[in-house]
Amino acid sequence: MSVAIQIKDVPEEVRDAIARRAASRGQSTQAYLRALLEREFRAERNRHLIESLVGRRTLAMDADEVVAEIRAGREADE
């Protein structure tokens, strides 16, 4: 379900710049800002995922270790 977000006290020059960027992409200001927020969300989610993997895997794994890691990941998802 979608929710509405309202941002107050945005300087006119910022609003105008956002409107220009949206128009240059053929988007409405709403669509442009929604995509911007979604990209920010994905970037943060990806950052957390990468941080959670630090120290768990190395580039010096042999084939058996890779298979074991994949199986462990699949079992955790179930």
mmCIF file of the N, C-alpha and C atoms, coordinates in Angstrom:
data_MODEL
# 
_entry.id   MODEL 
# 
loop_
_atom_site.group_PDB 
_atom_site.id 
_atom_site.type_symbol 
_atom_site.label_atom_id 
_atom_site.label_alt_id 
_atom_site.label_comp_id 
_atom_site.label_asym_id 
_atom_site.label_entity_id 
_atom_site.label_seq_id 
_atom_site.pdbx_PDB_ins_code 
_atom_site.Cartn_x 
_atom_site.Cartn_y 
_atom_site.Cartn_z 
_atom_site.occupancy 
_atom_site.B_iso_or_equiv 
_atom_site.pdbx_formal_charge 
_atom_site.auth_seq_id 
_atom_site.auth_comp_id 
_atom_site.auth_asym_id 
_atom_site.auth_atom_id 
_atom_site.pdbx_PDB_model_num 
ATOM 1   N N  . MET A 1 1  ? 0.840  -1.176  0.000   1.00 0.00 ? 1  MET A N  1 
ATOM 2   C CA . MET A 1 1  ? 0.000  0.000   0.000   1.00 0.00 ? 1  MET A CA 1 
ATOM 3   C C  . MET A 1 1  ? 0.884  1.238   0.000   1.00 0.00 ? 1  MET A C  1 
ATOM 4   N N  . SER A 1 2  ? 0.539  2.176   -0.814  1.00 0.00 ? 2  SER A N  1 
ATOM 5   C CA . SER A 1 2  ? 1.297  3.422   -0.906  1.00 0.00 ? 2  SER A CA 1 
ATOM 6   C C  . SER A 1 2  ? 0.827  4.422   0.144   1.00 0.00 ? 2  SER A C  1 
ATOM 7   N N  . VAL A 1 3  ? 1.733  5.277   0.534   1.00 0.00 ? 3  VAL A N  1 
ATOM 8   C CA . VAL A 1 3  ? 1.408  6.353   1.467   1.00 0.00 ? 3  VAL A CA 1 
ATOM 9   C C  . VAL A 1 3  ? 1.829  7.672   0.839   1.00 0.00 ? 3  VAL A C  1 
ATOM 10  N N  . ALA A 1 4  ? 1.259  8.743   1.311   1.00 0.00 ? 4  ALA A N  1 
ATOM 11  C CA . ALA A 1 4  ? 1.613  10.072  0.828   1.00 0.00 ? 4  ALA A CA 1 
ATOM 12  C C  . ALA A 1 4  ? 2.657  10.676  1.759   1.00 0.00 ? 4  ALA A C  1 
ATOM 13  N N  . ILE A 1 5  ? 3.619  11.374  1.162   1.00 0.00 ? 5  ILE A N  1 
ATOM 14  C CA . ILE A 1 5  ? 4.640  12.091  1.917   1.00 0.00 ? 5  ILE A CA 1 
ATOM 15  C C  . ILE A 1 5  ? 4.584  13.544  1.476   1.00 0.00 ? 5  ILE A C  1 
ATOM 16  N N  . GLN A 1 6  ? 4.579  14.433  2.438   1.00 0.00 ? 6  GLN A N  1 
ATOM 17  C CA . GLN A 1 6  ? 4.566  15.859  2.123   1.00 0.00 ? 6  GLN A CA 1 
ATOM 18  C C  . GLN A 1 6  ? 5.812  16.496  2.728   1.00 0.00 ? 6  GLN A C  1 
ATOM 19  N N  . ILE A 1 7  ? 6.495  17.302  1.944   1.00 0.00 ? 7  ILE A N  1 
ATOM 20  C CA . ILE A 1 7  ? 7.690  17.989  2.420   1.00 0.00 ? 7  ILE A CA 1 
ATOM 21  C C  . ILE A 1 7  ? 7.426  19.487  2.352   1.00 0.00 ? 7  ILE A C  1 
ATOM 22  N N  . LYS A 1 8  ? 7.563  20.135  3.481   1.00 0.00 ? 8  LYS A N  1 
ATOM 23  C CA . LYS A 1 8  ? 7.309  21.577  3.556   1.00 0.00 ? 8  LYS A CA 1 
ATOM 24  C C  . LYS A 1 8  ? 8.616  22.350  3.588   1.00 0.00 ? 8  LYS A C  1 
ATOM 25  N N  . ASP A 1 9  ? 8.514  23.627  3.306   1.00 0.00 ? 9  ASP A N  1 
ATOM 26  C CA . ASP A 1 9  ? 9.633  24.570  3.399   1.00 0.00 ? 9  ASP A CA 1 
ATOM 27  C C  . ASP A 1 9  ? 10.785 24.225  2.451   1.00 0.00 ? 9  ASP A C  1 
ATOM 28  N N  . VAL A 1 10 ? 10.463 23.740  1.272   1.00 0.00 ? 10 VAL A N  1 
ATOM 29  C CA . VAL A 1 10 ? 11.479 23.475  0.252   1.00 0.00 ? 10 VAL A CA 1 
ATOM 30  C C  . VAL A 1 10 ? 11.760 24.795  -0.468  1.00 0.00 ? 10 VAL A C  1 
ATOM 31  N N  . PRO A 1 11 ? 13.009 25.212  -0.528  1.00 0.00 ? 11 PRO A N  1 
ATOM 32  C CA . PRO A 1 11 ? 13.320 26.466  -1.223  1.00 0.00 ? 11 PRO A CA 1 
ATOM 33  C C  . PRO A 1 11 ? 12.882 26.399  -2.696  1.00 0.00 ? 11 PRO A C  1 
ATOM 34  N N  . GLU A 1 12 ? 12.443 27.545  -3.223  1.00 0.00 ? 12 GLU A N  1 
ATOM 35  C CA . GLU A 1 12 ? 11.951 27.595  -4.594  1.00 0.00 ? 12 GLU A CA 1 
ATOM 36  C C  . GLU A 1 12 ? 12.996 27.118  -5.600  1.00 0.00 ? 12 GLU A C  1 
ATOM 37  N N  . GLU A 1 13 ? 14.249 27.488  -5.393  1.00 0.00 ? 13 GLU A N  1 
ATOM 38  C CA . GLU A 1 13 ? 15.279 27.078  -6.354  1.00 0.00 ? 13 GLU A CA 1 
ATOM 39  C C  . GLU A 1 13 ? 15.454 25.563  -6.366  1.00 0.00 ? 13 GLU A C  1 
ATOM 40  N N  . VAL A 1 14 ? 15.277 24.915  -5.216  1.00 0.00 ? 14 VAL A N  1 
ATOM 41  C CA . VAL A 1 14 ? 15.359 23.453  -5.158  1.00 0.00 ? 14 VAL A CA 1 
ATOM 42  C C  . VAL A 1 14 ? 14.168 22.847  -5.894  1.00 0.00 ? 14 VAL A C  1 
ATOM 43  N N  . ARG A 1 15 ? 12.974 23.369  -5.616  1.00 0.00 ? 15 ARG A N  1 
ATOM 44  C CA . ARG A 1 15 ? 11.774 22.883  -6.298  1.00 0.00 ? 15 ARG A CA 1 
ATOM 45  C C  . ARG A 1 15 ? 11.907 23.047  -7.807  1.00 0.00 ? 15 ARG A C  1 
ATOM 46  N N  . ASP A 1 16 ? 12.399 24.195  -8.232  1.00 0.00 ? 16 ASP A N  1 
ATOM 47  C CA . ASP A 1 16 ? 12.555 24.454  -9.668  1.00 0.00 ? 16 ASP A CA 1 
ATOM 48  C C  . ASP A 1 16 ? 13.580 23.512  -10.301 1.00 0.00 ? 16 ASP A C  1 
ATOM 49  N N  . ALA A 1 17 ? 14.667 23.262  -9.618  1.00 0.00 ? 17 ALA A N  1 
ATOM 50  C CA . ALA A 1 17 ? 15.693 22.354  -10.140 1.00 0.00 ? 17 ALA A CA 1 
ATOM 51  C C  . ALA A 1 17 ? 15.144 20.936  -10.259 1.00 0.00 ? 17 ALA A C  1 
ATOM 52  N N  . ILE A 1 18 ? 14.386 20.499  -9.260  1.00 0.00 ? 18 ILE A N  1 
ATOM 53  C CA . ILE A 1 18 ? 13.779 19.162  -9.307  1.00 0.00 ? 18 ILE A CA 1 
ATOM 54  C C  . ILE A 1 18 ? 12.790 19.074  -10.461 1.00 0.00 ? 18 ILE A C  1 
ATOM 55  N N  . ALA A 1 19 ? 12.002 20.115  -10.640 1.00 0.00 ? 19 ALA A N  1 
ATOM 56  C CA . ALA A 1 19 ? 11.029 20.128  -11.742 1.00 0.00 ? 19 ALA A CA 1 
ATOM 57  C C  . ALA A 1 19 ? 11.748 20.065  -13.092 1.00 0.00 ? 19 ALA A C  1 
ATOM 58  N N  . ARG A 1 20 ? 12.869 20.773  -13.232 1.00 0.00 ? 20 ARG A N  1 
ATOM 59  C CA . ARG A 1 20 ? 13.636 20.734  -14.489 1.00 0.00 ? 20 ARG A CA 1 
ATOM 60  C C  . ARG A 1 20 ? 14.209 19.342  -14.739 1.00 0.00 ? 20 ARG A C  1 
ATOM 61  N N  . ARG A 1 21 ? 14.764 18.742  -13.696 1.00 0.00 ? 21 ARG A N  1 
ATOM 62  C CA . ARG A 1 21 ? 15.330 17.388  -13.853 1.00 0.00 ? 21 ARG A CA 1 
ATOM 63  C C  . ARG A 1 21 ? 14.245 16.394  -14.249 1.00 0.00 ? 21 ARG A C  1 
ATOM 64  N N  . ALA A 1 22 ? 13.102 16.491  -13.601 1.00 0.00 ? 22 ALA A N  1 
ATOM 65  C CA . ALA A 1 22 ? 11.991 15.592  -13.924 1.00 0.00 ? 22 ALA A CA 1 
ATOM 66  C C  . ALA A 1 22 ? 11.569 15.782  -15.376 1.00 0.00 ? 22 ALA A C  1 
ATOM 67  N N  . ALA A 1 23 ? 11.409 17.031  -15.790 1.00 0.00 ? 23 ALA A N  1 
ATOM 68  C CA . ALA A 1 23 ? 10.984 17.320  -17.168 1.00 0.00 ? 23 ALA A CA 1 
ATOM 69  C C  . ALA A 1 23 ? 12.009 16.817  -18.183 1.00 0.00 ? 23 ALA A C  1 
ATOM 70  N N  . SER A 1 24 ? 13.300 16.944  -17.852 1.00 0.00 ? 24 SER A N  1 
ATOM 71  C CA . SER A 1 24 ? 14.341 16.492  -18.789 1.00 0.00 ? 24 SER A CA 1 
ATOM 72  C C  . SER A 1 24 ? 14.321 14.977  -18.964 1.00 0.00 ? 24 SER A C  1 
ATOM 73  N N  . ARG A 1 25 ? 13.737 14.279  -18.002 1.00 0.00 ? 25 ARG A N  1 
ATOM 74  C CA . ARG A 1 25 ? 13.610 12.816  -18.078 1.00 0.00 ? 25 ARG A CA 1 
ATOM 75  C C  . ARG A 1 25 ? 12.222 12.388  -18.563 1.00 0.00 ? 25 ARG A C  1 
ATOM 76  N N  . GLY A 1 26 ? 11.386 13.367  -18.857 1.00 0.00 ? 26 GLY A N  1 
ATOM 77  C CA . GLY A 1 26 ? 10.037 13.066  -19.312 1.00 0.00 ? 26 GLY A CA 1 
ATOM 78  C C  . GLY A 1 26 ? 9.143  12.547  -18.197 1.00 0.00 ? 26 GLY A C  1 
ATOM 79  N N  . GLN A 1 27 ? 9.432  12.950  -16.967 1.00 0.00 ? 27 GLN A N  1 
ATOM 80  C CA . GLN A 1 27 ? 8.666  12.495  -15.804 1.00 0.00 ? 27 GLN A CA 1 
ATOM 81  C C  . GLN A 1 27 ? 7.981  13.673  -15.136 1.00 0.00 ? 27 GLN A C  1 
ATOM 82  N N  . SER A 1 28 ? 6.943  13.337  -14.389 1.00 0.00 ? 28 SER A N  1 
ATOM 83  C CA . SER A 1 28 ? 6.355  14.344  -13.514 1.00 0.00 ? 28 SER A CA 1 
ATOM 84  C C  . SER A 1 28 ? 7.281  14.503  -12.314 1.00 0.00 ? 28 SER A C  1 
ATOM 85  N N  . THR A 1 29 ? 7.113  15.600  -11.609 1.00 0.00 ? 29 THR A N  1 
ATOM 86  C CA . THR A 1 29 ? 7.914  15.796  -10.395 1.00 0.00 ? 29 THR A CA 1 
ATOM 87  C C  . THR A 1 29 ? 7.649  14.672  -9.409  1.00 0.00 ? 29 THR A C  1 
ATOM 88  N N  . GLN A 1 30 ? 6.402  14.258  -9.294  1.00 0.00 ? 30 GLN A N  1 
ATOM 89  C CA . GLN A 1 30 ? 6.053  13.165  -8.379  1.00 0.00 ? 30 GLN A CA 1 
ATOM 90  C C  . GLN A 1 30 ? 6.755  11.872  -8.769  1.00 0.00 ? 30 GLN A C  1 
ATOM 91  N N  . ALA A 1 31 ? 6.725  11.514  -10.034 1.00 0.00 ? 31 ALA A N  1 
ATOM 92  C CA . ALA A 1 31 ? 7.377  10.276  -10.477 1.00 0.00 ? 31 ALA A CA 1 
ATOM 93  C C  . ALA A 1 31 ? 8.889  10.348  -10.267 1.00 0.00 ? 31 ALA A C  1 
ATOM 94  N N  . TYR A 1 32 ? 9.473  11.509  -10.560 1.00 0.00 ? 32 TYR A N  1 
ATOM 95  C CA . TYR A 1 32 ? 10.906 11.690  -10.372 1.00 0.00 ? 32 TYR A CA 1 
ATOM 96  C C  . TYR A 1 32 ? 11.299 11.514  -8.907  1.00 0.00 ? 32 TYR A C  1 
ATOM 97  N N  . LEU A 1 33 ? 10.557 12.179  -8.011  1.00 0.00 ? 33 LEU A N  1 
ATOM 98  C CA . LEU A 1 33 ? 10.878 12.090  -6.582  1.00 0.00 ? 33 LEU A CA 1 
ATOM 99  C C  . LEU A 1 33 ? 10.632 10.692  -6.034  1.00 0.00 ? 33 LEU A C  1 
ATOM 100 N N  . ARG A 1 34 ? 9.582  10.021  -6.497  1.00 0.00 ? 34 ARG A N  1 
ATOM 101 C CA . ARG A 1 34 ? 9.316  8.649   -6.054  1.00 0.00 ? 34 ARG A CA 1 
ATOM 102 C C  . ARG A 1 34 ? 10.474 7.743   -6.452  1.00 0.00 ? 34 ARG A C  1 
ATOM 103 N N  . ALA A 1 35 ? 10.951 7.858   -7.695  1.00 0.00 ? 35 ALA A N  1 
ATOM 104 C CA . ALA A 1 35 ? 12.079 7.049   -8.158  1.00 0.00 ? 35 ALA A CA 1 
ATOM 105 C C  . ALA A 1 35 ? 13.336 7.363   -7.353  1.00 0.00 ? 35 ALA A C  1 
ATOM 106 N N  . LEU A 1 36 ? 13.540 8.635   -7.033  1.00 0.00 ? 36 LEU A N  1 
ATOM 107 C CA . LEU A 1 36 ? 14.688 9.043   -6.230  1.00 0.00 ? 36 LEU A CA 1 
ATOM 108 C C  . LEU A 1 36 ? 14.641 8.391   -4.841  1.00 0.00 ? 36 LEU A C  1 
ATOM 109 N N  . LEU A 1 37 ? 13.483 8.419   -4.211  1.00 0.00 ? 37 LEU A N  1 
ATOM 110 C CA . LEU A 1 37 ? 13.325 7.790   -2.892  1.00 0.00 ? 37 LEU A CA 1 
ATOM 111 C C  . LEU A 1 37 ? 13.522 6.280   -2.966  1.00 0.00 ? 37 LEU A C  1 
ATOM 112 N N  . GLU A 1 38 ? 12.996 5.659   -4.015  1.00 0.00 ? 38 GLU A N  1 
ATOM 113 C CA . GLU A 1 38 ? 13.156 4.212   -4.159  1.00 0.00 ? 38 GLU A CA 1 
ATOM 114 C C  . GLU A 1 38 ? 14.621 3.838   -4.370  1.00 0.00 ? 38 GLU A C  1 
ATOM 115 N N  . ARG A 1 39 ? 15.361 4.617   -5.151  1.00 0.00 ? 39 ARG A N  1 
ATOM 116 C CA . ARG A 1 39 ? 16.797 4.359   -5.344  1.00 0.00 ? 39 ARG A CA 1 
ATOM 117 C C  . ARG A 1 39 ? 17.554 4.486   -4.026  1.00 0.00 ? 39 ARG A C  1 
ATOM 118 N N  . GLU A 1 40 ? 17.201 5.494   -3.262  1.00 0.00 ? 40 GLU A N  1 
ATOM 119 C CA . GLU A 1 40 ? 17.853 5.690   -1.956  1.00 0.00 ? 40 GLU A CA 1 
ATOM 120 C C  . GLU A 1 40 ? 17.577 4.501   -1.040  1.00 0.00 ? 40 GLU A C  1 
ATOM 121 N N  . PHE A 1 41 ? 16.347 4.027   -1.035  1.00 0.00 ? 41 PHE A N  1 
ATOM 122 C CA . PHE A 1 41 ? 15.981 2.867   -0.222  1.00 0.00 ? 41 PHE A CA 1 
ATOM 123 C C  . PHE A 1 41 ? 16.792 1.640   -0.641  1.00 0.00 ? 41 PHE A C  1 
ATOM 124 N N  . ARG A 1 42 ? 16.863 1.375   -1.948  1.00 0.00 ? 42 ARG A N  1 
ATOM 125 C CA . ARG A 1 42 ? 17.607 0.203   -2.430  1.00 0.00 ? 42 ARG A CA 1 
ATOM 126 C C  . ARG A 1 42 ? 19.089 0.316   -2.097  1.00 0.00 ? 42 ARG A C  1 
ATOM 127 N N  . ALA A 1 43 ? 19.653 1.503   -2.232  1.00 0.00 ? 43 ALA A N  1 
ATOM 128 C CA . ALA A 1 43 ? 21.071 1.692   -1.925  1.00 0.00 ? 43 ALA A CA 1 
ATOM 129 C C  . ALA A 1 43 ? 21.348 1.395   -0.452  1.00 0.00 ? 43 ALA A C  1 
ATOM 130 N N  . GLU A 1 44 ? 20.479 1.865   0.416   1.00 0.00 ? 44 GLU A N  1 
ATOM 131 C CA . GLU A 1 44 ? 20.656 1.621   1.858   1.00 0.00 ? 44 GLU A CA 1 
ATOM 132 C C  . GLU A 1 44 ? 20.507 0.134   2.170   1.00 0.00 ? 44 GLU A C  1 
ATOM 133 N N  . ARG A 1 45 ? 19.502 -0.499  1.562   1.00 0.00 ? 45 ARG A N  1 
ATOM 134 C CA . ARG A 1 45 ? 19.291 -1.937  1.775   1.00 0.00 ? 45 ARG A CA 1 
ATOM 135 C C  . ARG A 1 45 ? 20.513 -2.717  1.303   1.00 0.00 ? 45 ARG A C  1 
ATOM 136 N N  . ASN A 1 46 ? 21.046 -2.356  0.135   1.00 0.00 ? 46 ASN A N  1 
ATOM 137 C CA . ASN A 1 46 ? 22.225 -3.045  -0.392  1.00 0.00 ? 46 ASN A CA 1 
ATOM 138 C C  . ASN A 1 46 ? 23.440 -2.825  0.498   1.00 0.00 ? 46 ASN A C  1 
ATOM 139 N N  . ARG A 1 47 ? 23.569 -1.624  1.042   1.00 0.00 ? 47 ARG A N  1 
ATOM 140 C CA . ARG A 1 47 ? 24.699 -1.340  1.944   1.00 0.00 ? 47 ARG A CA 1 
ATOM 141 C C  . ARG A 1 47 ? 24.643 -2.235  3.173   1.00 0.00 ? 47 ARG A C  1 
ATOM 142 N N  . HIS A 1 48 ? 23.442 -2.402  3.732   1.00 0.00 ? 48 HIS A N  1 
ATOM 143 C CA . HIS A 1 48 ? 23.285 -3.278  4.902   1.00 0.00 ? 48 HIS A CA 1 
ATOM 144 C C  . HIS A 1 48 ? 23.598 -4.726  4.546   1.00 0.00 ? 48 HIS A C  1 
ATOM 145 N N  . LEU A 1 49 ? 23.183 -5.158  3.376   1.00 0.00 ? 49 LEU A N  1 
ATOM 146 C CA . LEU A 1 49 ? 23.462 -6.527  2.945   1.00 0.00 ? 49 LEU A CA 1 
ATOM 147 C C  . LEU A 1 49 ? 24.960 -6.756  2.818   1.00 0.00 ? 49 LEU A C  1 
ATOM 148 N N  . ILE A 1 50 ? 25.640 -5.830  2.176   1.00 0.00 ? 50 ILE A N  1 
ATOM 149 C CA . ILE A 1 50 ? 27.086 -5.967  2.007   1.00 0.00 ? 50 ILE A CA 1 
ATOM 150 C C  . ILE A 1 50 ? 27.789 -5.961  3.354   1.00 0.00 ? 50 ILE A C  1 
ATOM 151 N N  . GLU A 1 51 ? 27.381 -5.075  4.262   1.00 0.00 ? 51 GLU A N  1 
ATOM 152 C CA . GLU A 1 51 ? 27.991 -5.035  5.595   1.00 0.00 ? 51 GLU A CA 1 
ATOM 153 C C  . GLU A 1 51 ? 27.761 -6.341  6.349   1.00 0.00 ? 51 GLU A C  1 
ATOM 154 N N  . SER A 1 52 ? 26.602 -6.961  6.147   1.00 0.00 ? 52 SER A N  1 
ATOM 155 C CA . SER A 1 52 ? 26.330 -8.221  6.850   1.00 0.00 ? 52 SER A CA 1 
ATOM 156 C C  . SER A 1 52 ? 27.193 -9.361  6.320   1.00 0.00 ? 52 SER A C  1 
ATOM 157 N N  . LEU A 1 53 ? 27.709 -9.229  5.101   1.00 0.00 ? 53 LEU A N  1 
ATOM 158 C CA . LEU A 1 53 ? 28.532 -10.275 4.509   1.00 0.00 ? 53 LEU A CA 1 
ATOM 159 C C  . LEU A 1 53 ? 30.013 -10.119 4.824   1.00 0.00 ? 53 LEU A C  1 
ATOM 160 N N  . VAL A 1 54 ? 30.413 -8.947  5.297   1.00 0.00 ? 54 VAL A N  1 
ATOM 161 C CA . VAL A 1 54 ? 31.822 -8.708  5.598   1.00 0.00 ? 54 VAL A CA 1 
ATOM 162 C C  . VAL A 1 54 ? 32.284 -9.710  6.650   1.00 0.00 ? 54 VAL A C  1 
ATOM 163 N N  . GLY A 1 55 ? 33.370 -10.358 6.347   1.00 0.00 ? 55 GLY A N  1 
ATOM 164 C CA . GLY A 1 55 ? 33.928 -11.317 7.288   1.00 0.00 ? 55 GLY A CA 1 
ATOM 165 C C  . GLY A 1 55 ? 33.358 -12.722 7.166   1.00 0.00 ? 55 GLY A C  1 
ATOM 166 N N  . ARG A 1 56 ? 32.301 -12.882 6.420   1.00 0.00 ? 56 ARG A N  1 
ATOM 167 C CA . ARG A 1 56 ? 31.701 -14.210 6.277   1.00 0.00 ? 56 ARG A CA 1 
ATOM 168 C C  . ARG A 1 56 ? 32.245 -14.966 5.082   1.00 0.00 ? 56 ARG A C  1 
ATOM 169 N N  . ARG A 1 57 ? 32.708 -14.256 4.098   1.00 0.00 ? 57 ARG A N  1 
ATOM 170 C CA . ARG A 1 57 ? 33.176 -14.899 2.879   1.00 0.00 ? 57 ARG A CA 1 
ATOM 171 C C  . ARG A 1 57 ? 34.531 -14.315 2.494   1.00 0.00 ? 57 ARG A C  1 
ATOM 172 N N  . THR A 1 58 ? 35.316 -15.137 1.856   1.00 0.00 ? 58 THR A N  1 
ATOM 173 C CA . THR A 1 58 ? 36.599 -14.670 1.372   1.00 0.00 ? 58 THR A CA 1 
ATOM 174 C C  . THR A 1 58 ? 36.744 -15.054 -0.095  1.00 0.00 ? 58 THR A C  1 
ATOM 175 N N  . LEU A 1 59 ? 37.724 -14.486 -0.730  1.00 0.00 ? 59 LEU A N  1 
ATOM 176 C CA . LEU A 1 59 ? 38.001 -14.841 -2.117  1.00 0.00 ? 59 LEU A CA 1 
ATOM 177 C C  . LEU A 1 59 ? 38.865 -16.091 -2.216  1.00 0.00 ? 59 LEU A C  1 
ATOM 178 N N  . ALA A 1 60 ? 39.301 -16.632 -1.089  1.00 0.00 ? 60 ALA A N  1 
ATOM 179 C CA . ALA A 1 60 ? 40.194 -17.784 -1.076  1.00 0.00 ? 60 ALA A CA 1 
ATOM 180 C C  . ALA A 1 60 ? 39.431 -19.078 -0.785  1.00 0.00 ? 60 ALA A C  1 
ATOM 181 N N  . MET A 1 61 ? 38.187 -19.154 -1.189  1.00 0.00 ? 61 MET A N  1 
ATOM 182 C CA . MET A 1 61 ? 37.381 -20.351 -0.929  1.00 0.00 ? 61 MET A CA 1 
ATOM 183 C C  . MET A 1 61 ? 37.608 -21.372 -2.041  1.00 0.00 ? 61 MET A C  1 
ATOM 184 N N  . ASP A 1 62 ? 37.679 -22.668 -1.655  1.00 0.00 ? 62 ASP A N  1 
ATOM 185 C CA . ASP A 1 62 ? 37.755 -23.690 -2.690  1.00 0.00 ? 62 ASP A CA 1 
ATOM 186 C C  . ASP A 1 62 ? 36.335 -24.079 -3.110  1.00 0.00 ? 62 ASP A C  1 
ATOM 187 N N  . ALA A 1 63 ? 36.202 -24.947 -4.094  1.00 0.00 ? 63 ALA A N  1 
ATOM 188 C CA . ALA A 1 63 ? 34.892 -25.302 -4.658  1.00 0.00 ? 63 ALA A CA 1 
ATOM 189 C C  . ALA A 1 63 ? 33.970 -25.901 -3.608  1.00 0.00 ? 63 ALA A C  1 
ATOM 190 N N  . ASP A 1 64 ? 34.494 -26.760 -2.742  1.00 0.00 ? 64 ASP A N  1 
ATOM 191 C CA . ASP A 1 64 ? 33.662 -27.381 -1.707  1.00 0.00 ? 64 ASP A CA 1 
ATOM 192 C C  . ASP A 1 64 ? 33.122 -26.350 -0.727  1.00 0.00 ? 64 ASP A C  1 
ATOM 193 N N  . GLU A 1 65 ? 33.942 -25.372 -0.384  1.00 0.00 ? 65 GLU A N  1 
ATOM 194 C CA . GLU A 1 65 ? 33.499 -24.304 0.515   1.00 0.00 ? 65 GLU A CA 1 
ATOM 195 C C  . GLU A 1 65 ? 32.421 -23.440 -0.137  1.00 0.00 ? 65 GLU A C  1 
ATOM 196 N N  . VAL A 1 66 ? 32.565 -23.196 -1.432  1.00 0.00 ? 66 VAL A N  1 
ATOM 197 C CA . VAL A 1 66 ? 31.558 -22.416 -2.157  1.00 0.00 ? 66 VAL A CA 1 
ATOM 198 C C  . VAL A 1 66 ? 30.226 -23.159 -2.149  1.00 0.00 ? 66 VAL A C  1 
ATOM 199 N N  . VAL A 1 67 ? 30.265 -24.452 -2.454  1.00 0.00 ? 67 VAL A N  1 
ATOM 200 C CA . VAL A 1 67 ? 29.040 -25.265 -2.457  1.00 0.00 ? 67 VAL A CA 1 
ATOM 201 C C  . VAL A 1 67 ? 28.412 -25.270 -1.068  1.00 0.00 ? 67 VAL A C  1 
ATOM 202 N N  . ALA A 1 68 ? 29.200 -25.431 -0.028  1.00 0.00 ? 68 ALA A N  1 
ATOM 203 C CA . ALA A 1 68 ? 28.681 -25.443 1.340   1.00 0.00 ? 68 ALA A CA 1 
ATOM 204 C C  . ALA A 1 68 ? 28.042 -24.106 1.693   1.00 0.00 ? 68 ALA A C  1 
ATOM 205 N N  . GLU A 1 69 ? 28.661 -23.018 1.272   1.00 0.00 ? 69 GLU A N  1 
ATOM 206 C CA . GLU A 1 69 ? 28.123 -21.676 1.553   1.00 0.00 ? 69 GLU A CA 1 
ATOM 207 C C  . GLU A 1 69 ? 26.790 -21.468 0.837   1.00 0.00 ? 69 GLU A C  1 
ATOM 208 N N  . ILE A 1 70 ? 26.711 -21.903 -0.418  1.00 0.00 ? 70 ILE A N  1 
ATOM 209 C CA . ILE A 1 70 ? 25.461 -21.779 -1.175  1.00 0.00 ? 70 ILE A CA 1 
ATOM 210 C C  . ILE A 1 70 ? 24.361 -22.609 -0.519  1.00 0.00 ? 70 ILE A C  1 
ATOM 211 N N  . ARG A 1 71 ? 24.674 -23.832 -0.149  1.00 0.00 ? 71 ARG A N  1 
ATOM 212 C CA . ARG A 1 71 ? 23.665 -24.683 0.506   1.00 0.00 ? 71 ARG A CA 1 
ATOM 213 C C  . ARG A 1 71 ? 23.209 -24.092 1.828   1.00 0.00 ? 71 ARG A C  1 
ATOM 214 N N  . ALA A 1 72 ? 24.129 -23.568 2.599   1.00 0.00 ? 72 ALA A N  1 
ATOM 215 C CA . ALA A 1 72 ? 23.772 -22.952 3.877   1.00 0.00 ? 72 ALA A CA 1 
ATOM 216 C C  . ALA A 1 72 ? 22.852 -21.756 3.651   1.00 0.00 ? 72 ALA A C  1 
ATOM 217 N N  . GLY A 1 73 ? 23.133 -20.963 2.640   1.00 0.00 ? 73 GLY A N  1 
ATOM 218 C CA . GLY A 1 73 ? 22.288 -19.819 2.324   1.00 0.00 ? 73 GLY A CA 1 
ATOM 219 C C  . GLY A 1 73 ? 20.901 -20.241 1.900   1.00 0.00 ? 73 GLY A C  1 
ATOM 220 N N  . ARG A 1 74 ? 20.825 -21.295 1.101   1.00 0.00 ? 74 ARG A N  1 
ATOM 221 C CA . ARG A 1 74 ? 19.512 -21.780 0.653   1.00 0.00 ? 74 ARG A CA 1 
ATOM 222 C C  . ARG A 1 74 ? 18.703 -22.329 1.821   1.00 0.00 ? 74 ARG A C  1 
ATOM 223 N N  . GLU A 1 75 ? 19.364 -23.061 2.708   1.00 0.00 ? 75 GLU A N  1 
ATOM 224 C CA . GLU A 1 75 ? 18.662 -23.623 3.872   1.00 0.00 ? 75 GLU A CA 1 
ATOM 225 C C  . GLU A 1 75 ? 18.165 -22.512 4.802   1.00 0.00 ? 75 GLU A C  1 
ATOM 226 N N  . ALA A 1 76 ? 18.923 -21.453 4.926   1.00 0.00 ? 76 ALA A N  1 
ATOM 227 C CA . ALA A 1 76 ? 18.520 -20.332 5.766   1.00 0.00 ? 76 ALA A CA 1 
ATOM 228 C C  . ALA A 1 76 ? 17.307 -19.637 5.196   1.00 0.00 ? 76 ALA A C  1 
ATOM 229 N N  . ASP A 1 77 ? 17.157 -19.638 3.865   1.00 0.00 ? 77 ASP A N  1 
ATOM 230 C CA . ASP A 1 77 ? 16.016 -18.999 3.212   1.00 0.00 ? 77 ASP A CA 1 
ATOM 231 C C  . ASP A 1 77 ? 14.727 -19.812 3.362   1.00 0.00 ? 77 ASP A C  1 
ATOM 232 N N  . GLU A 1 78 ? 14.854 -21.076 3.664   1.00 0.00 ? 78 GLU A N  1 
ATOM 233 C CA . GLU A 1 78 ? 13.661 -21.931 3.749   1.00 0.00 ? 78 GLU A CA 1 
ATOM 234 C C  . GLU A 1 78 ? 12.924 -21.789 5.037   1.00 0.00 ? 78 GLU A C  1 
# 
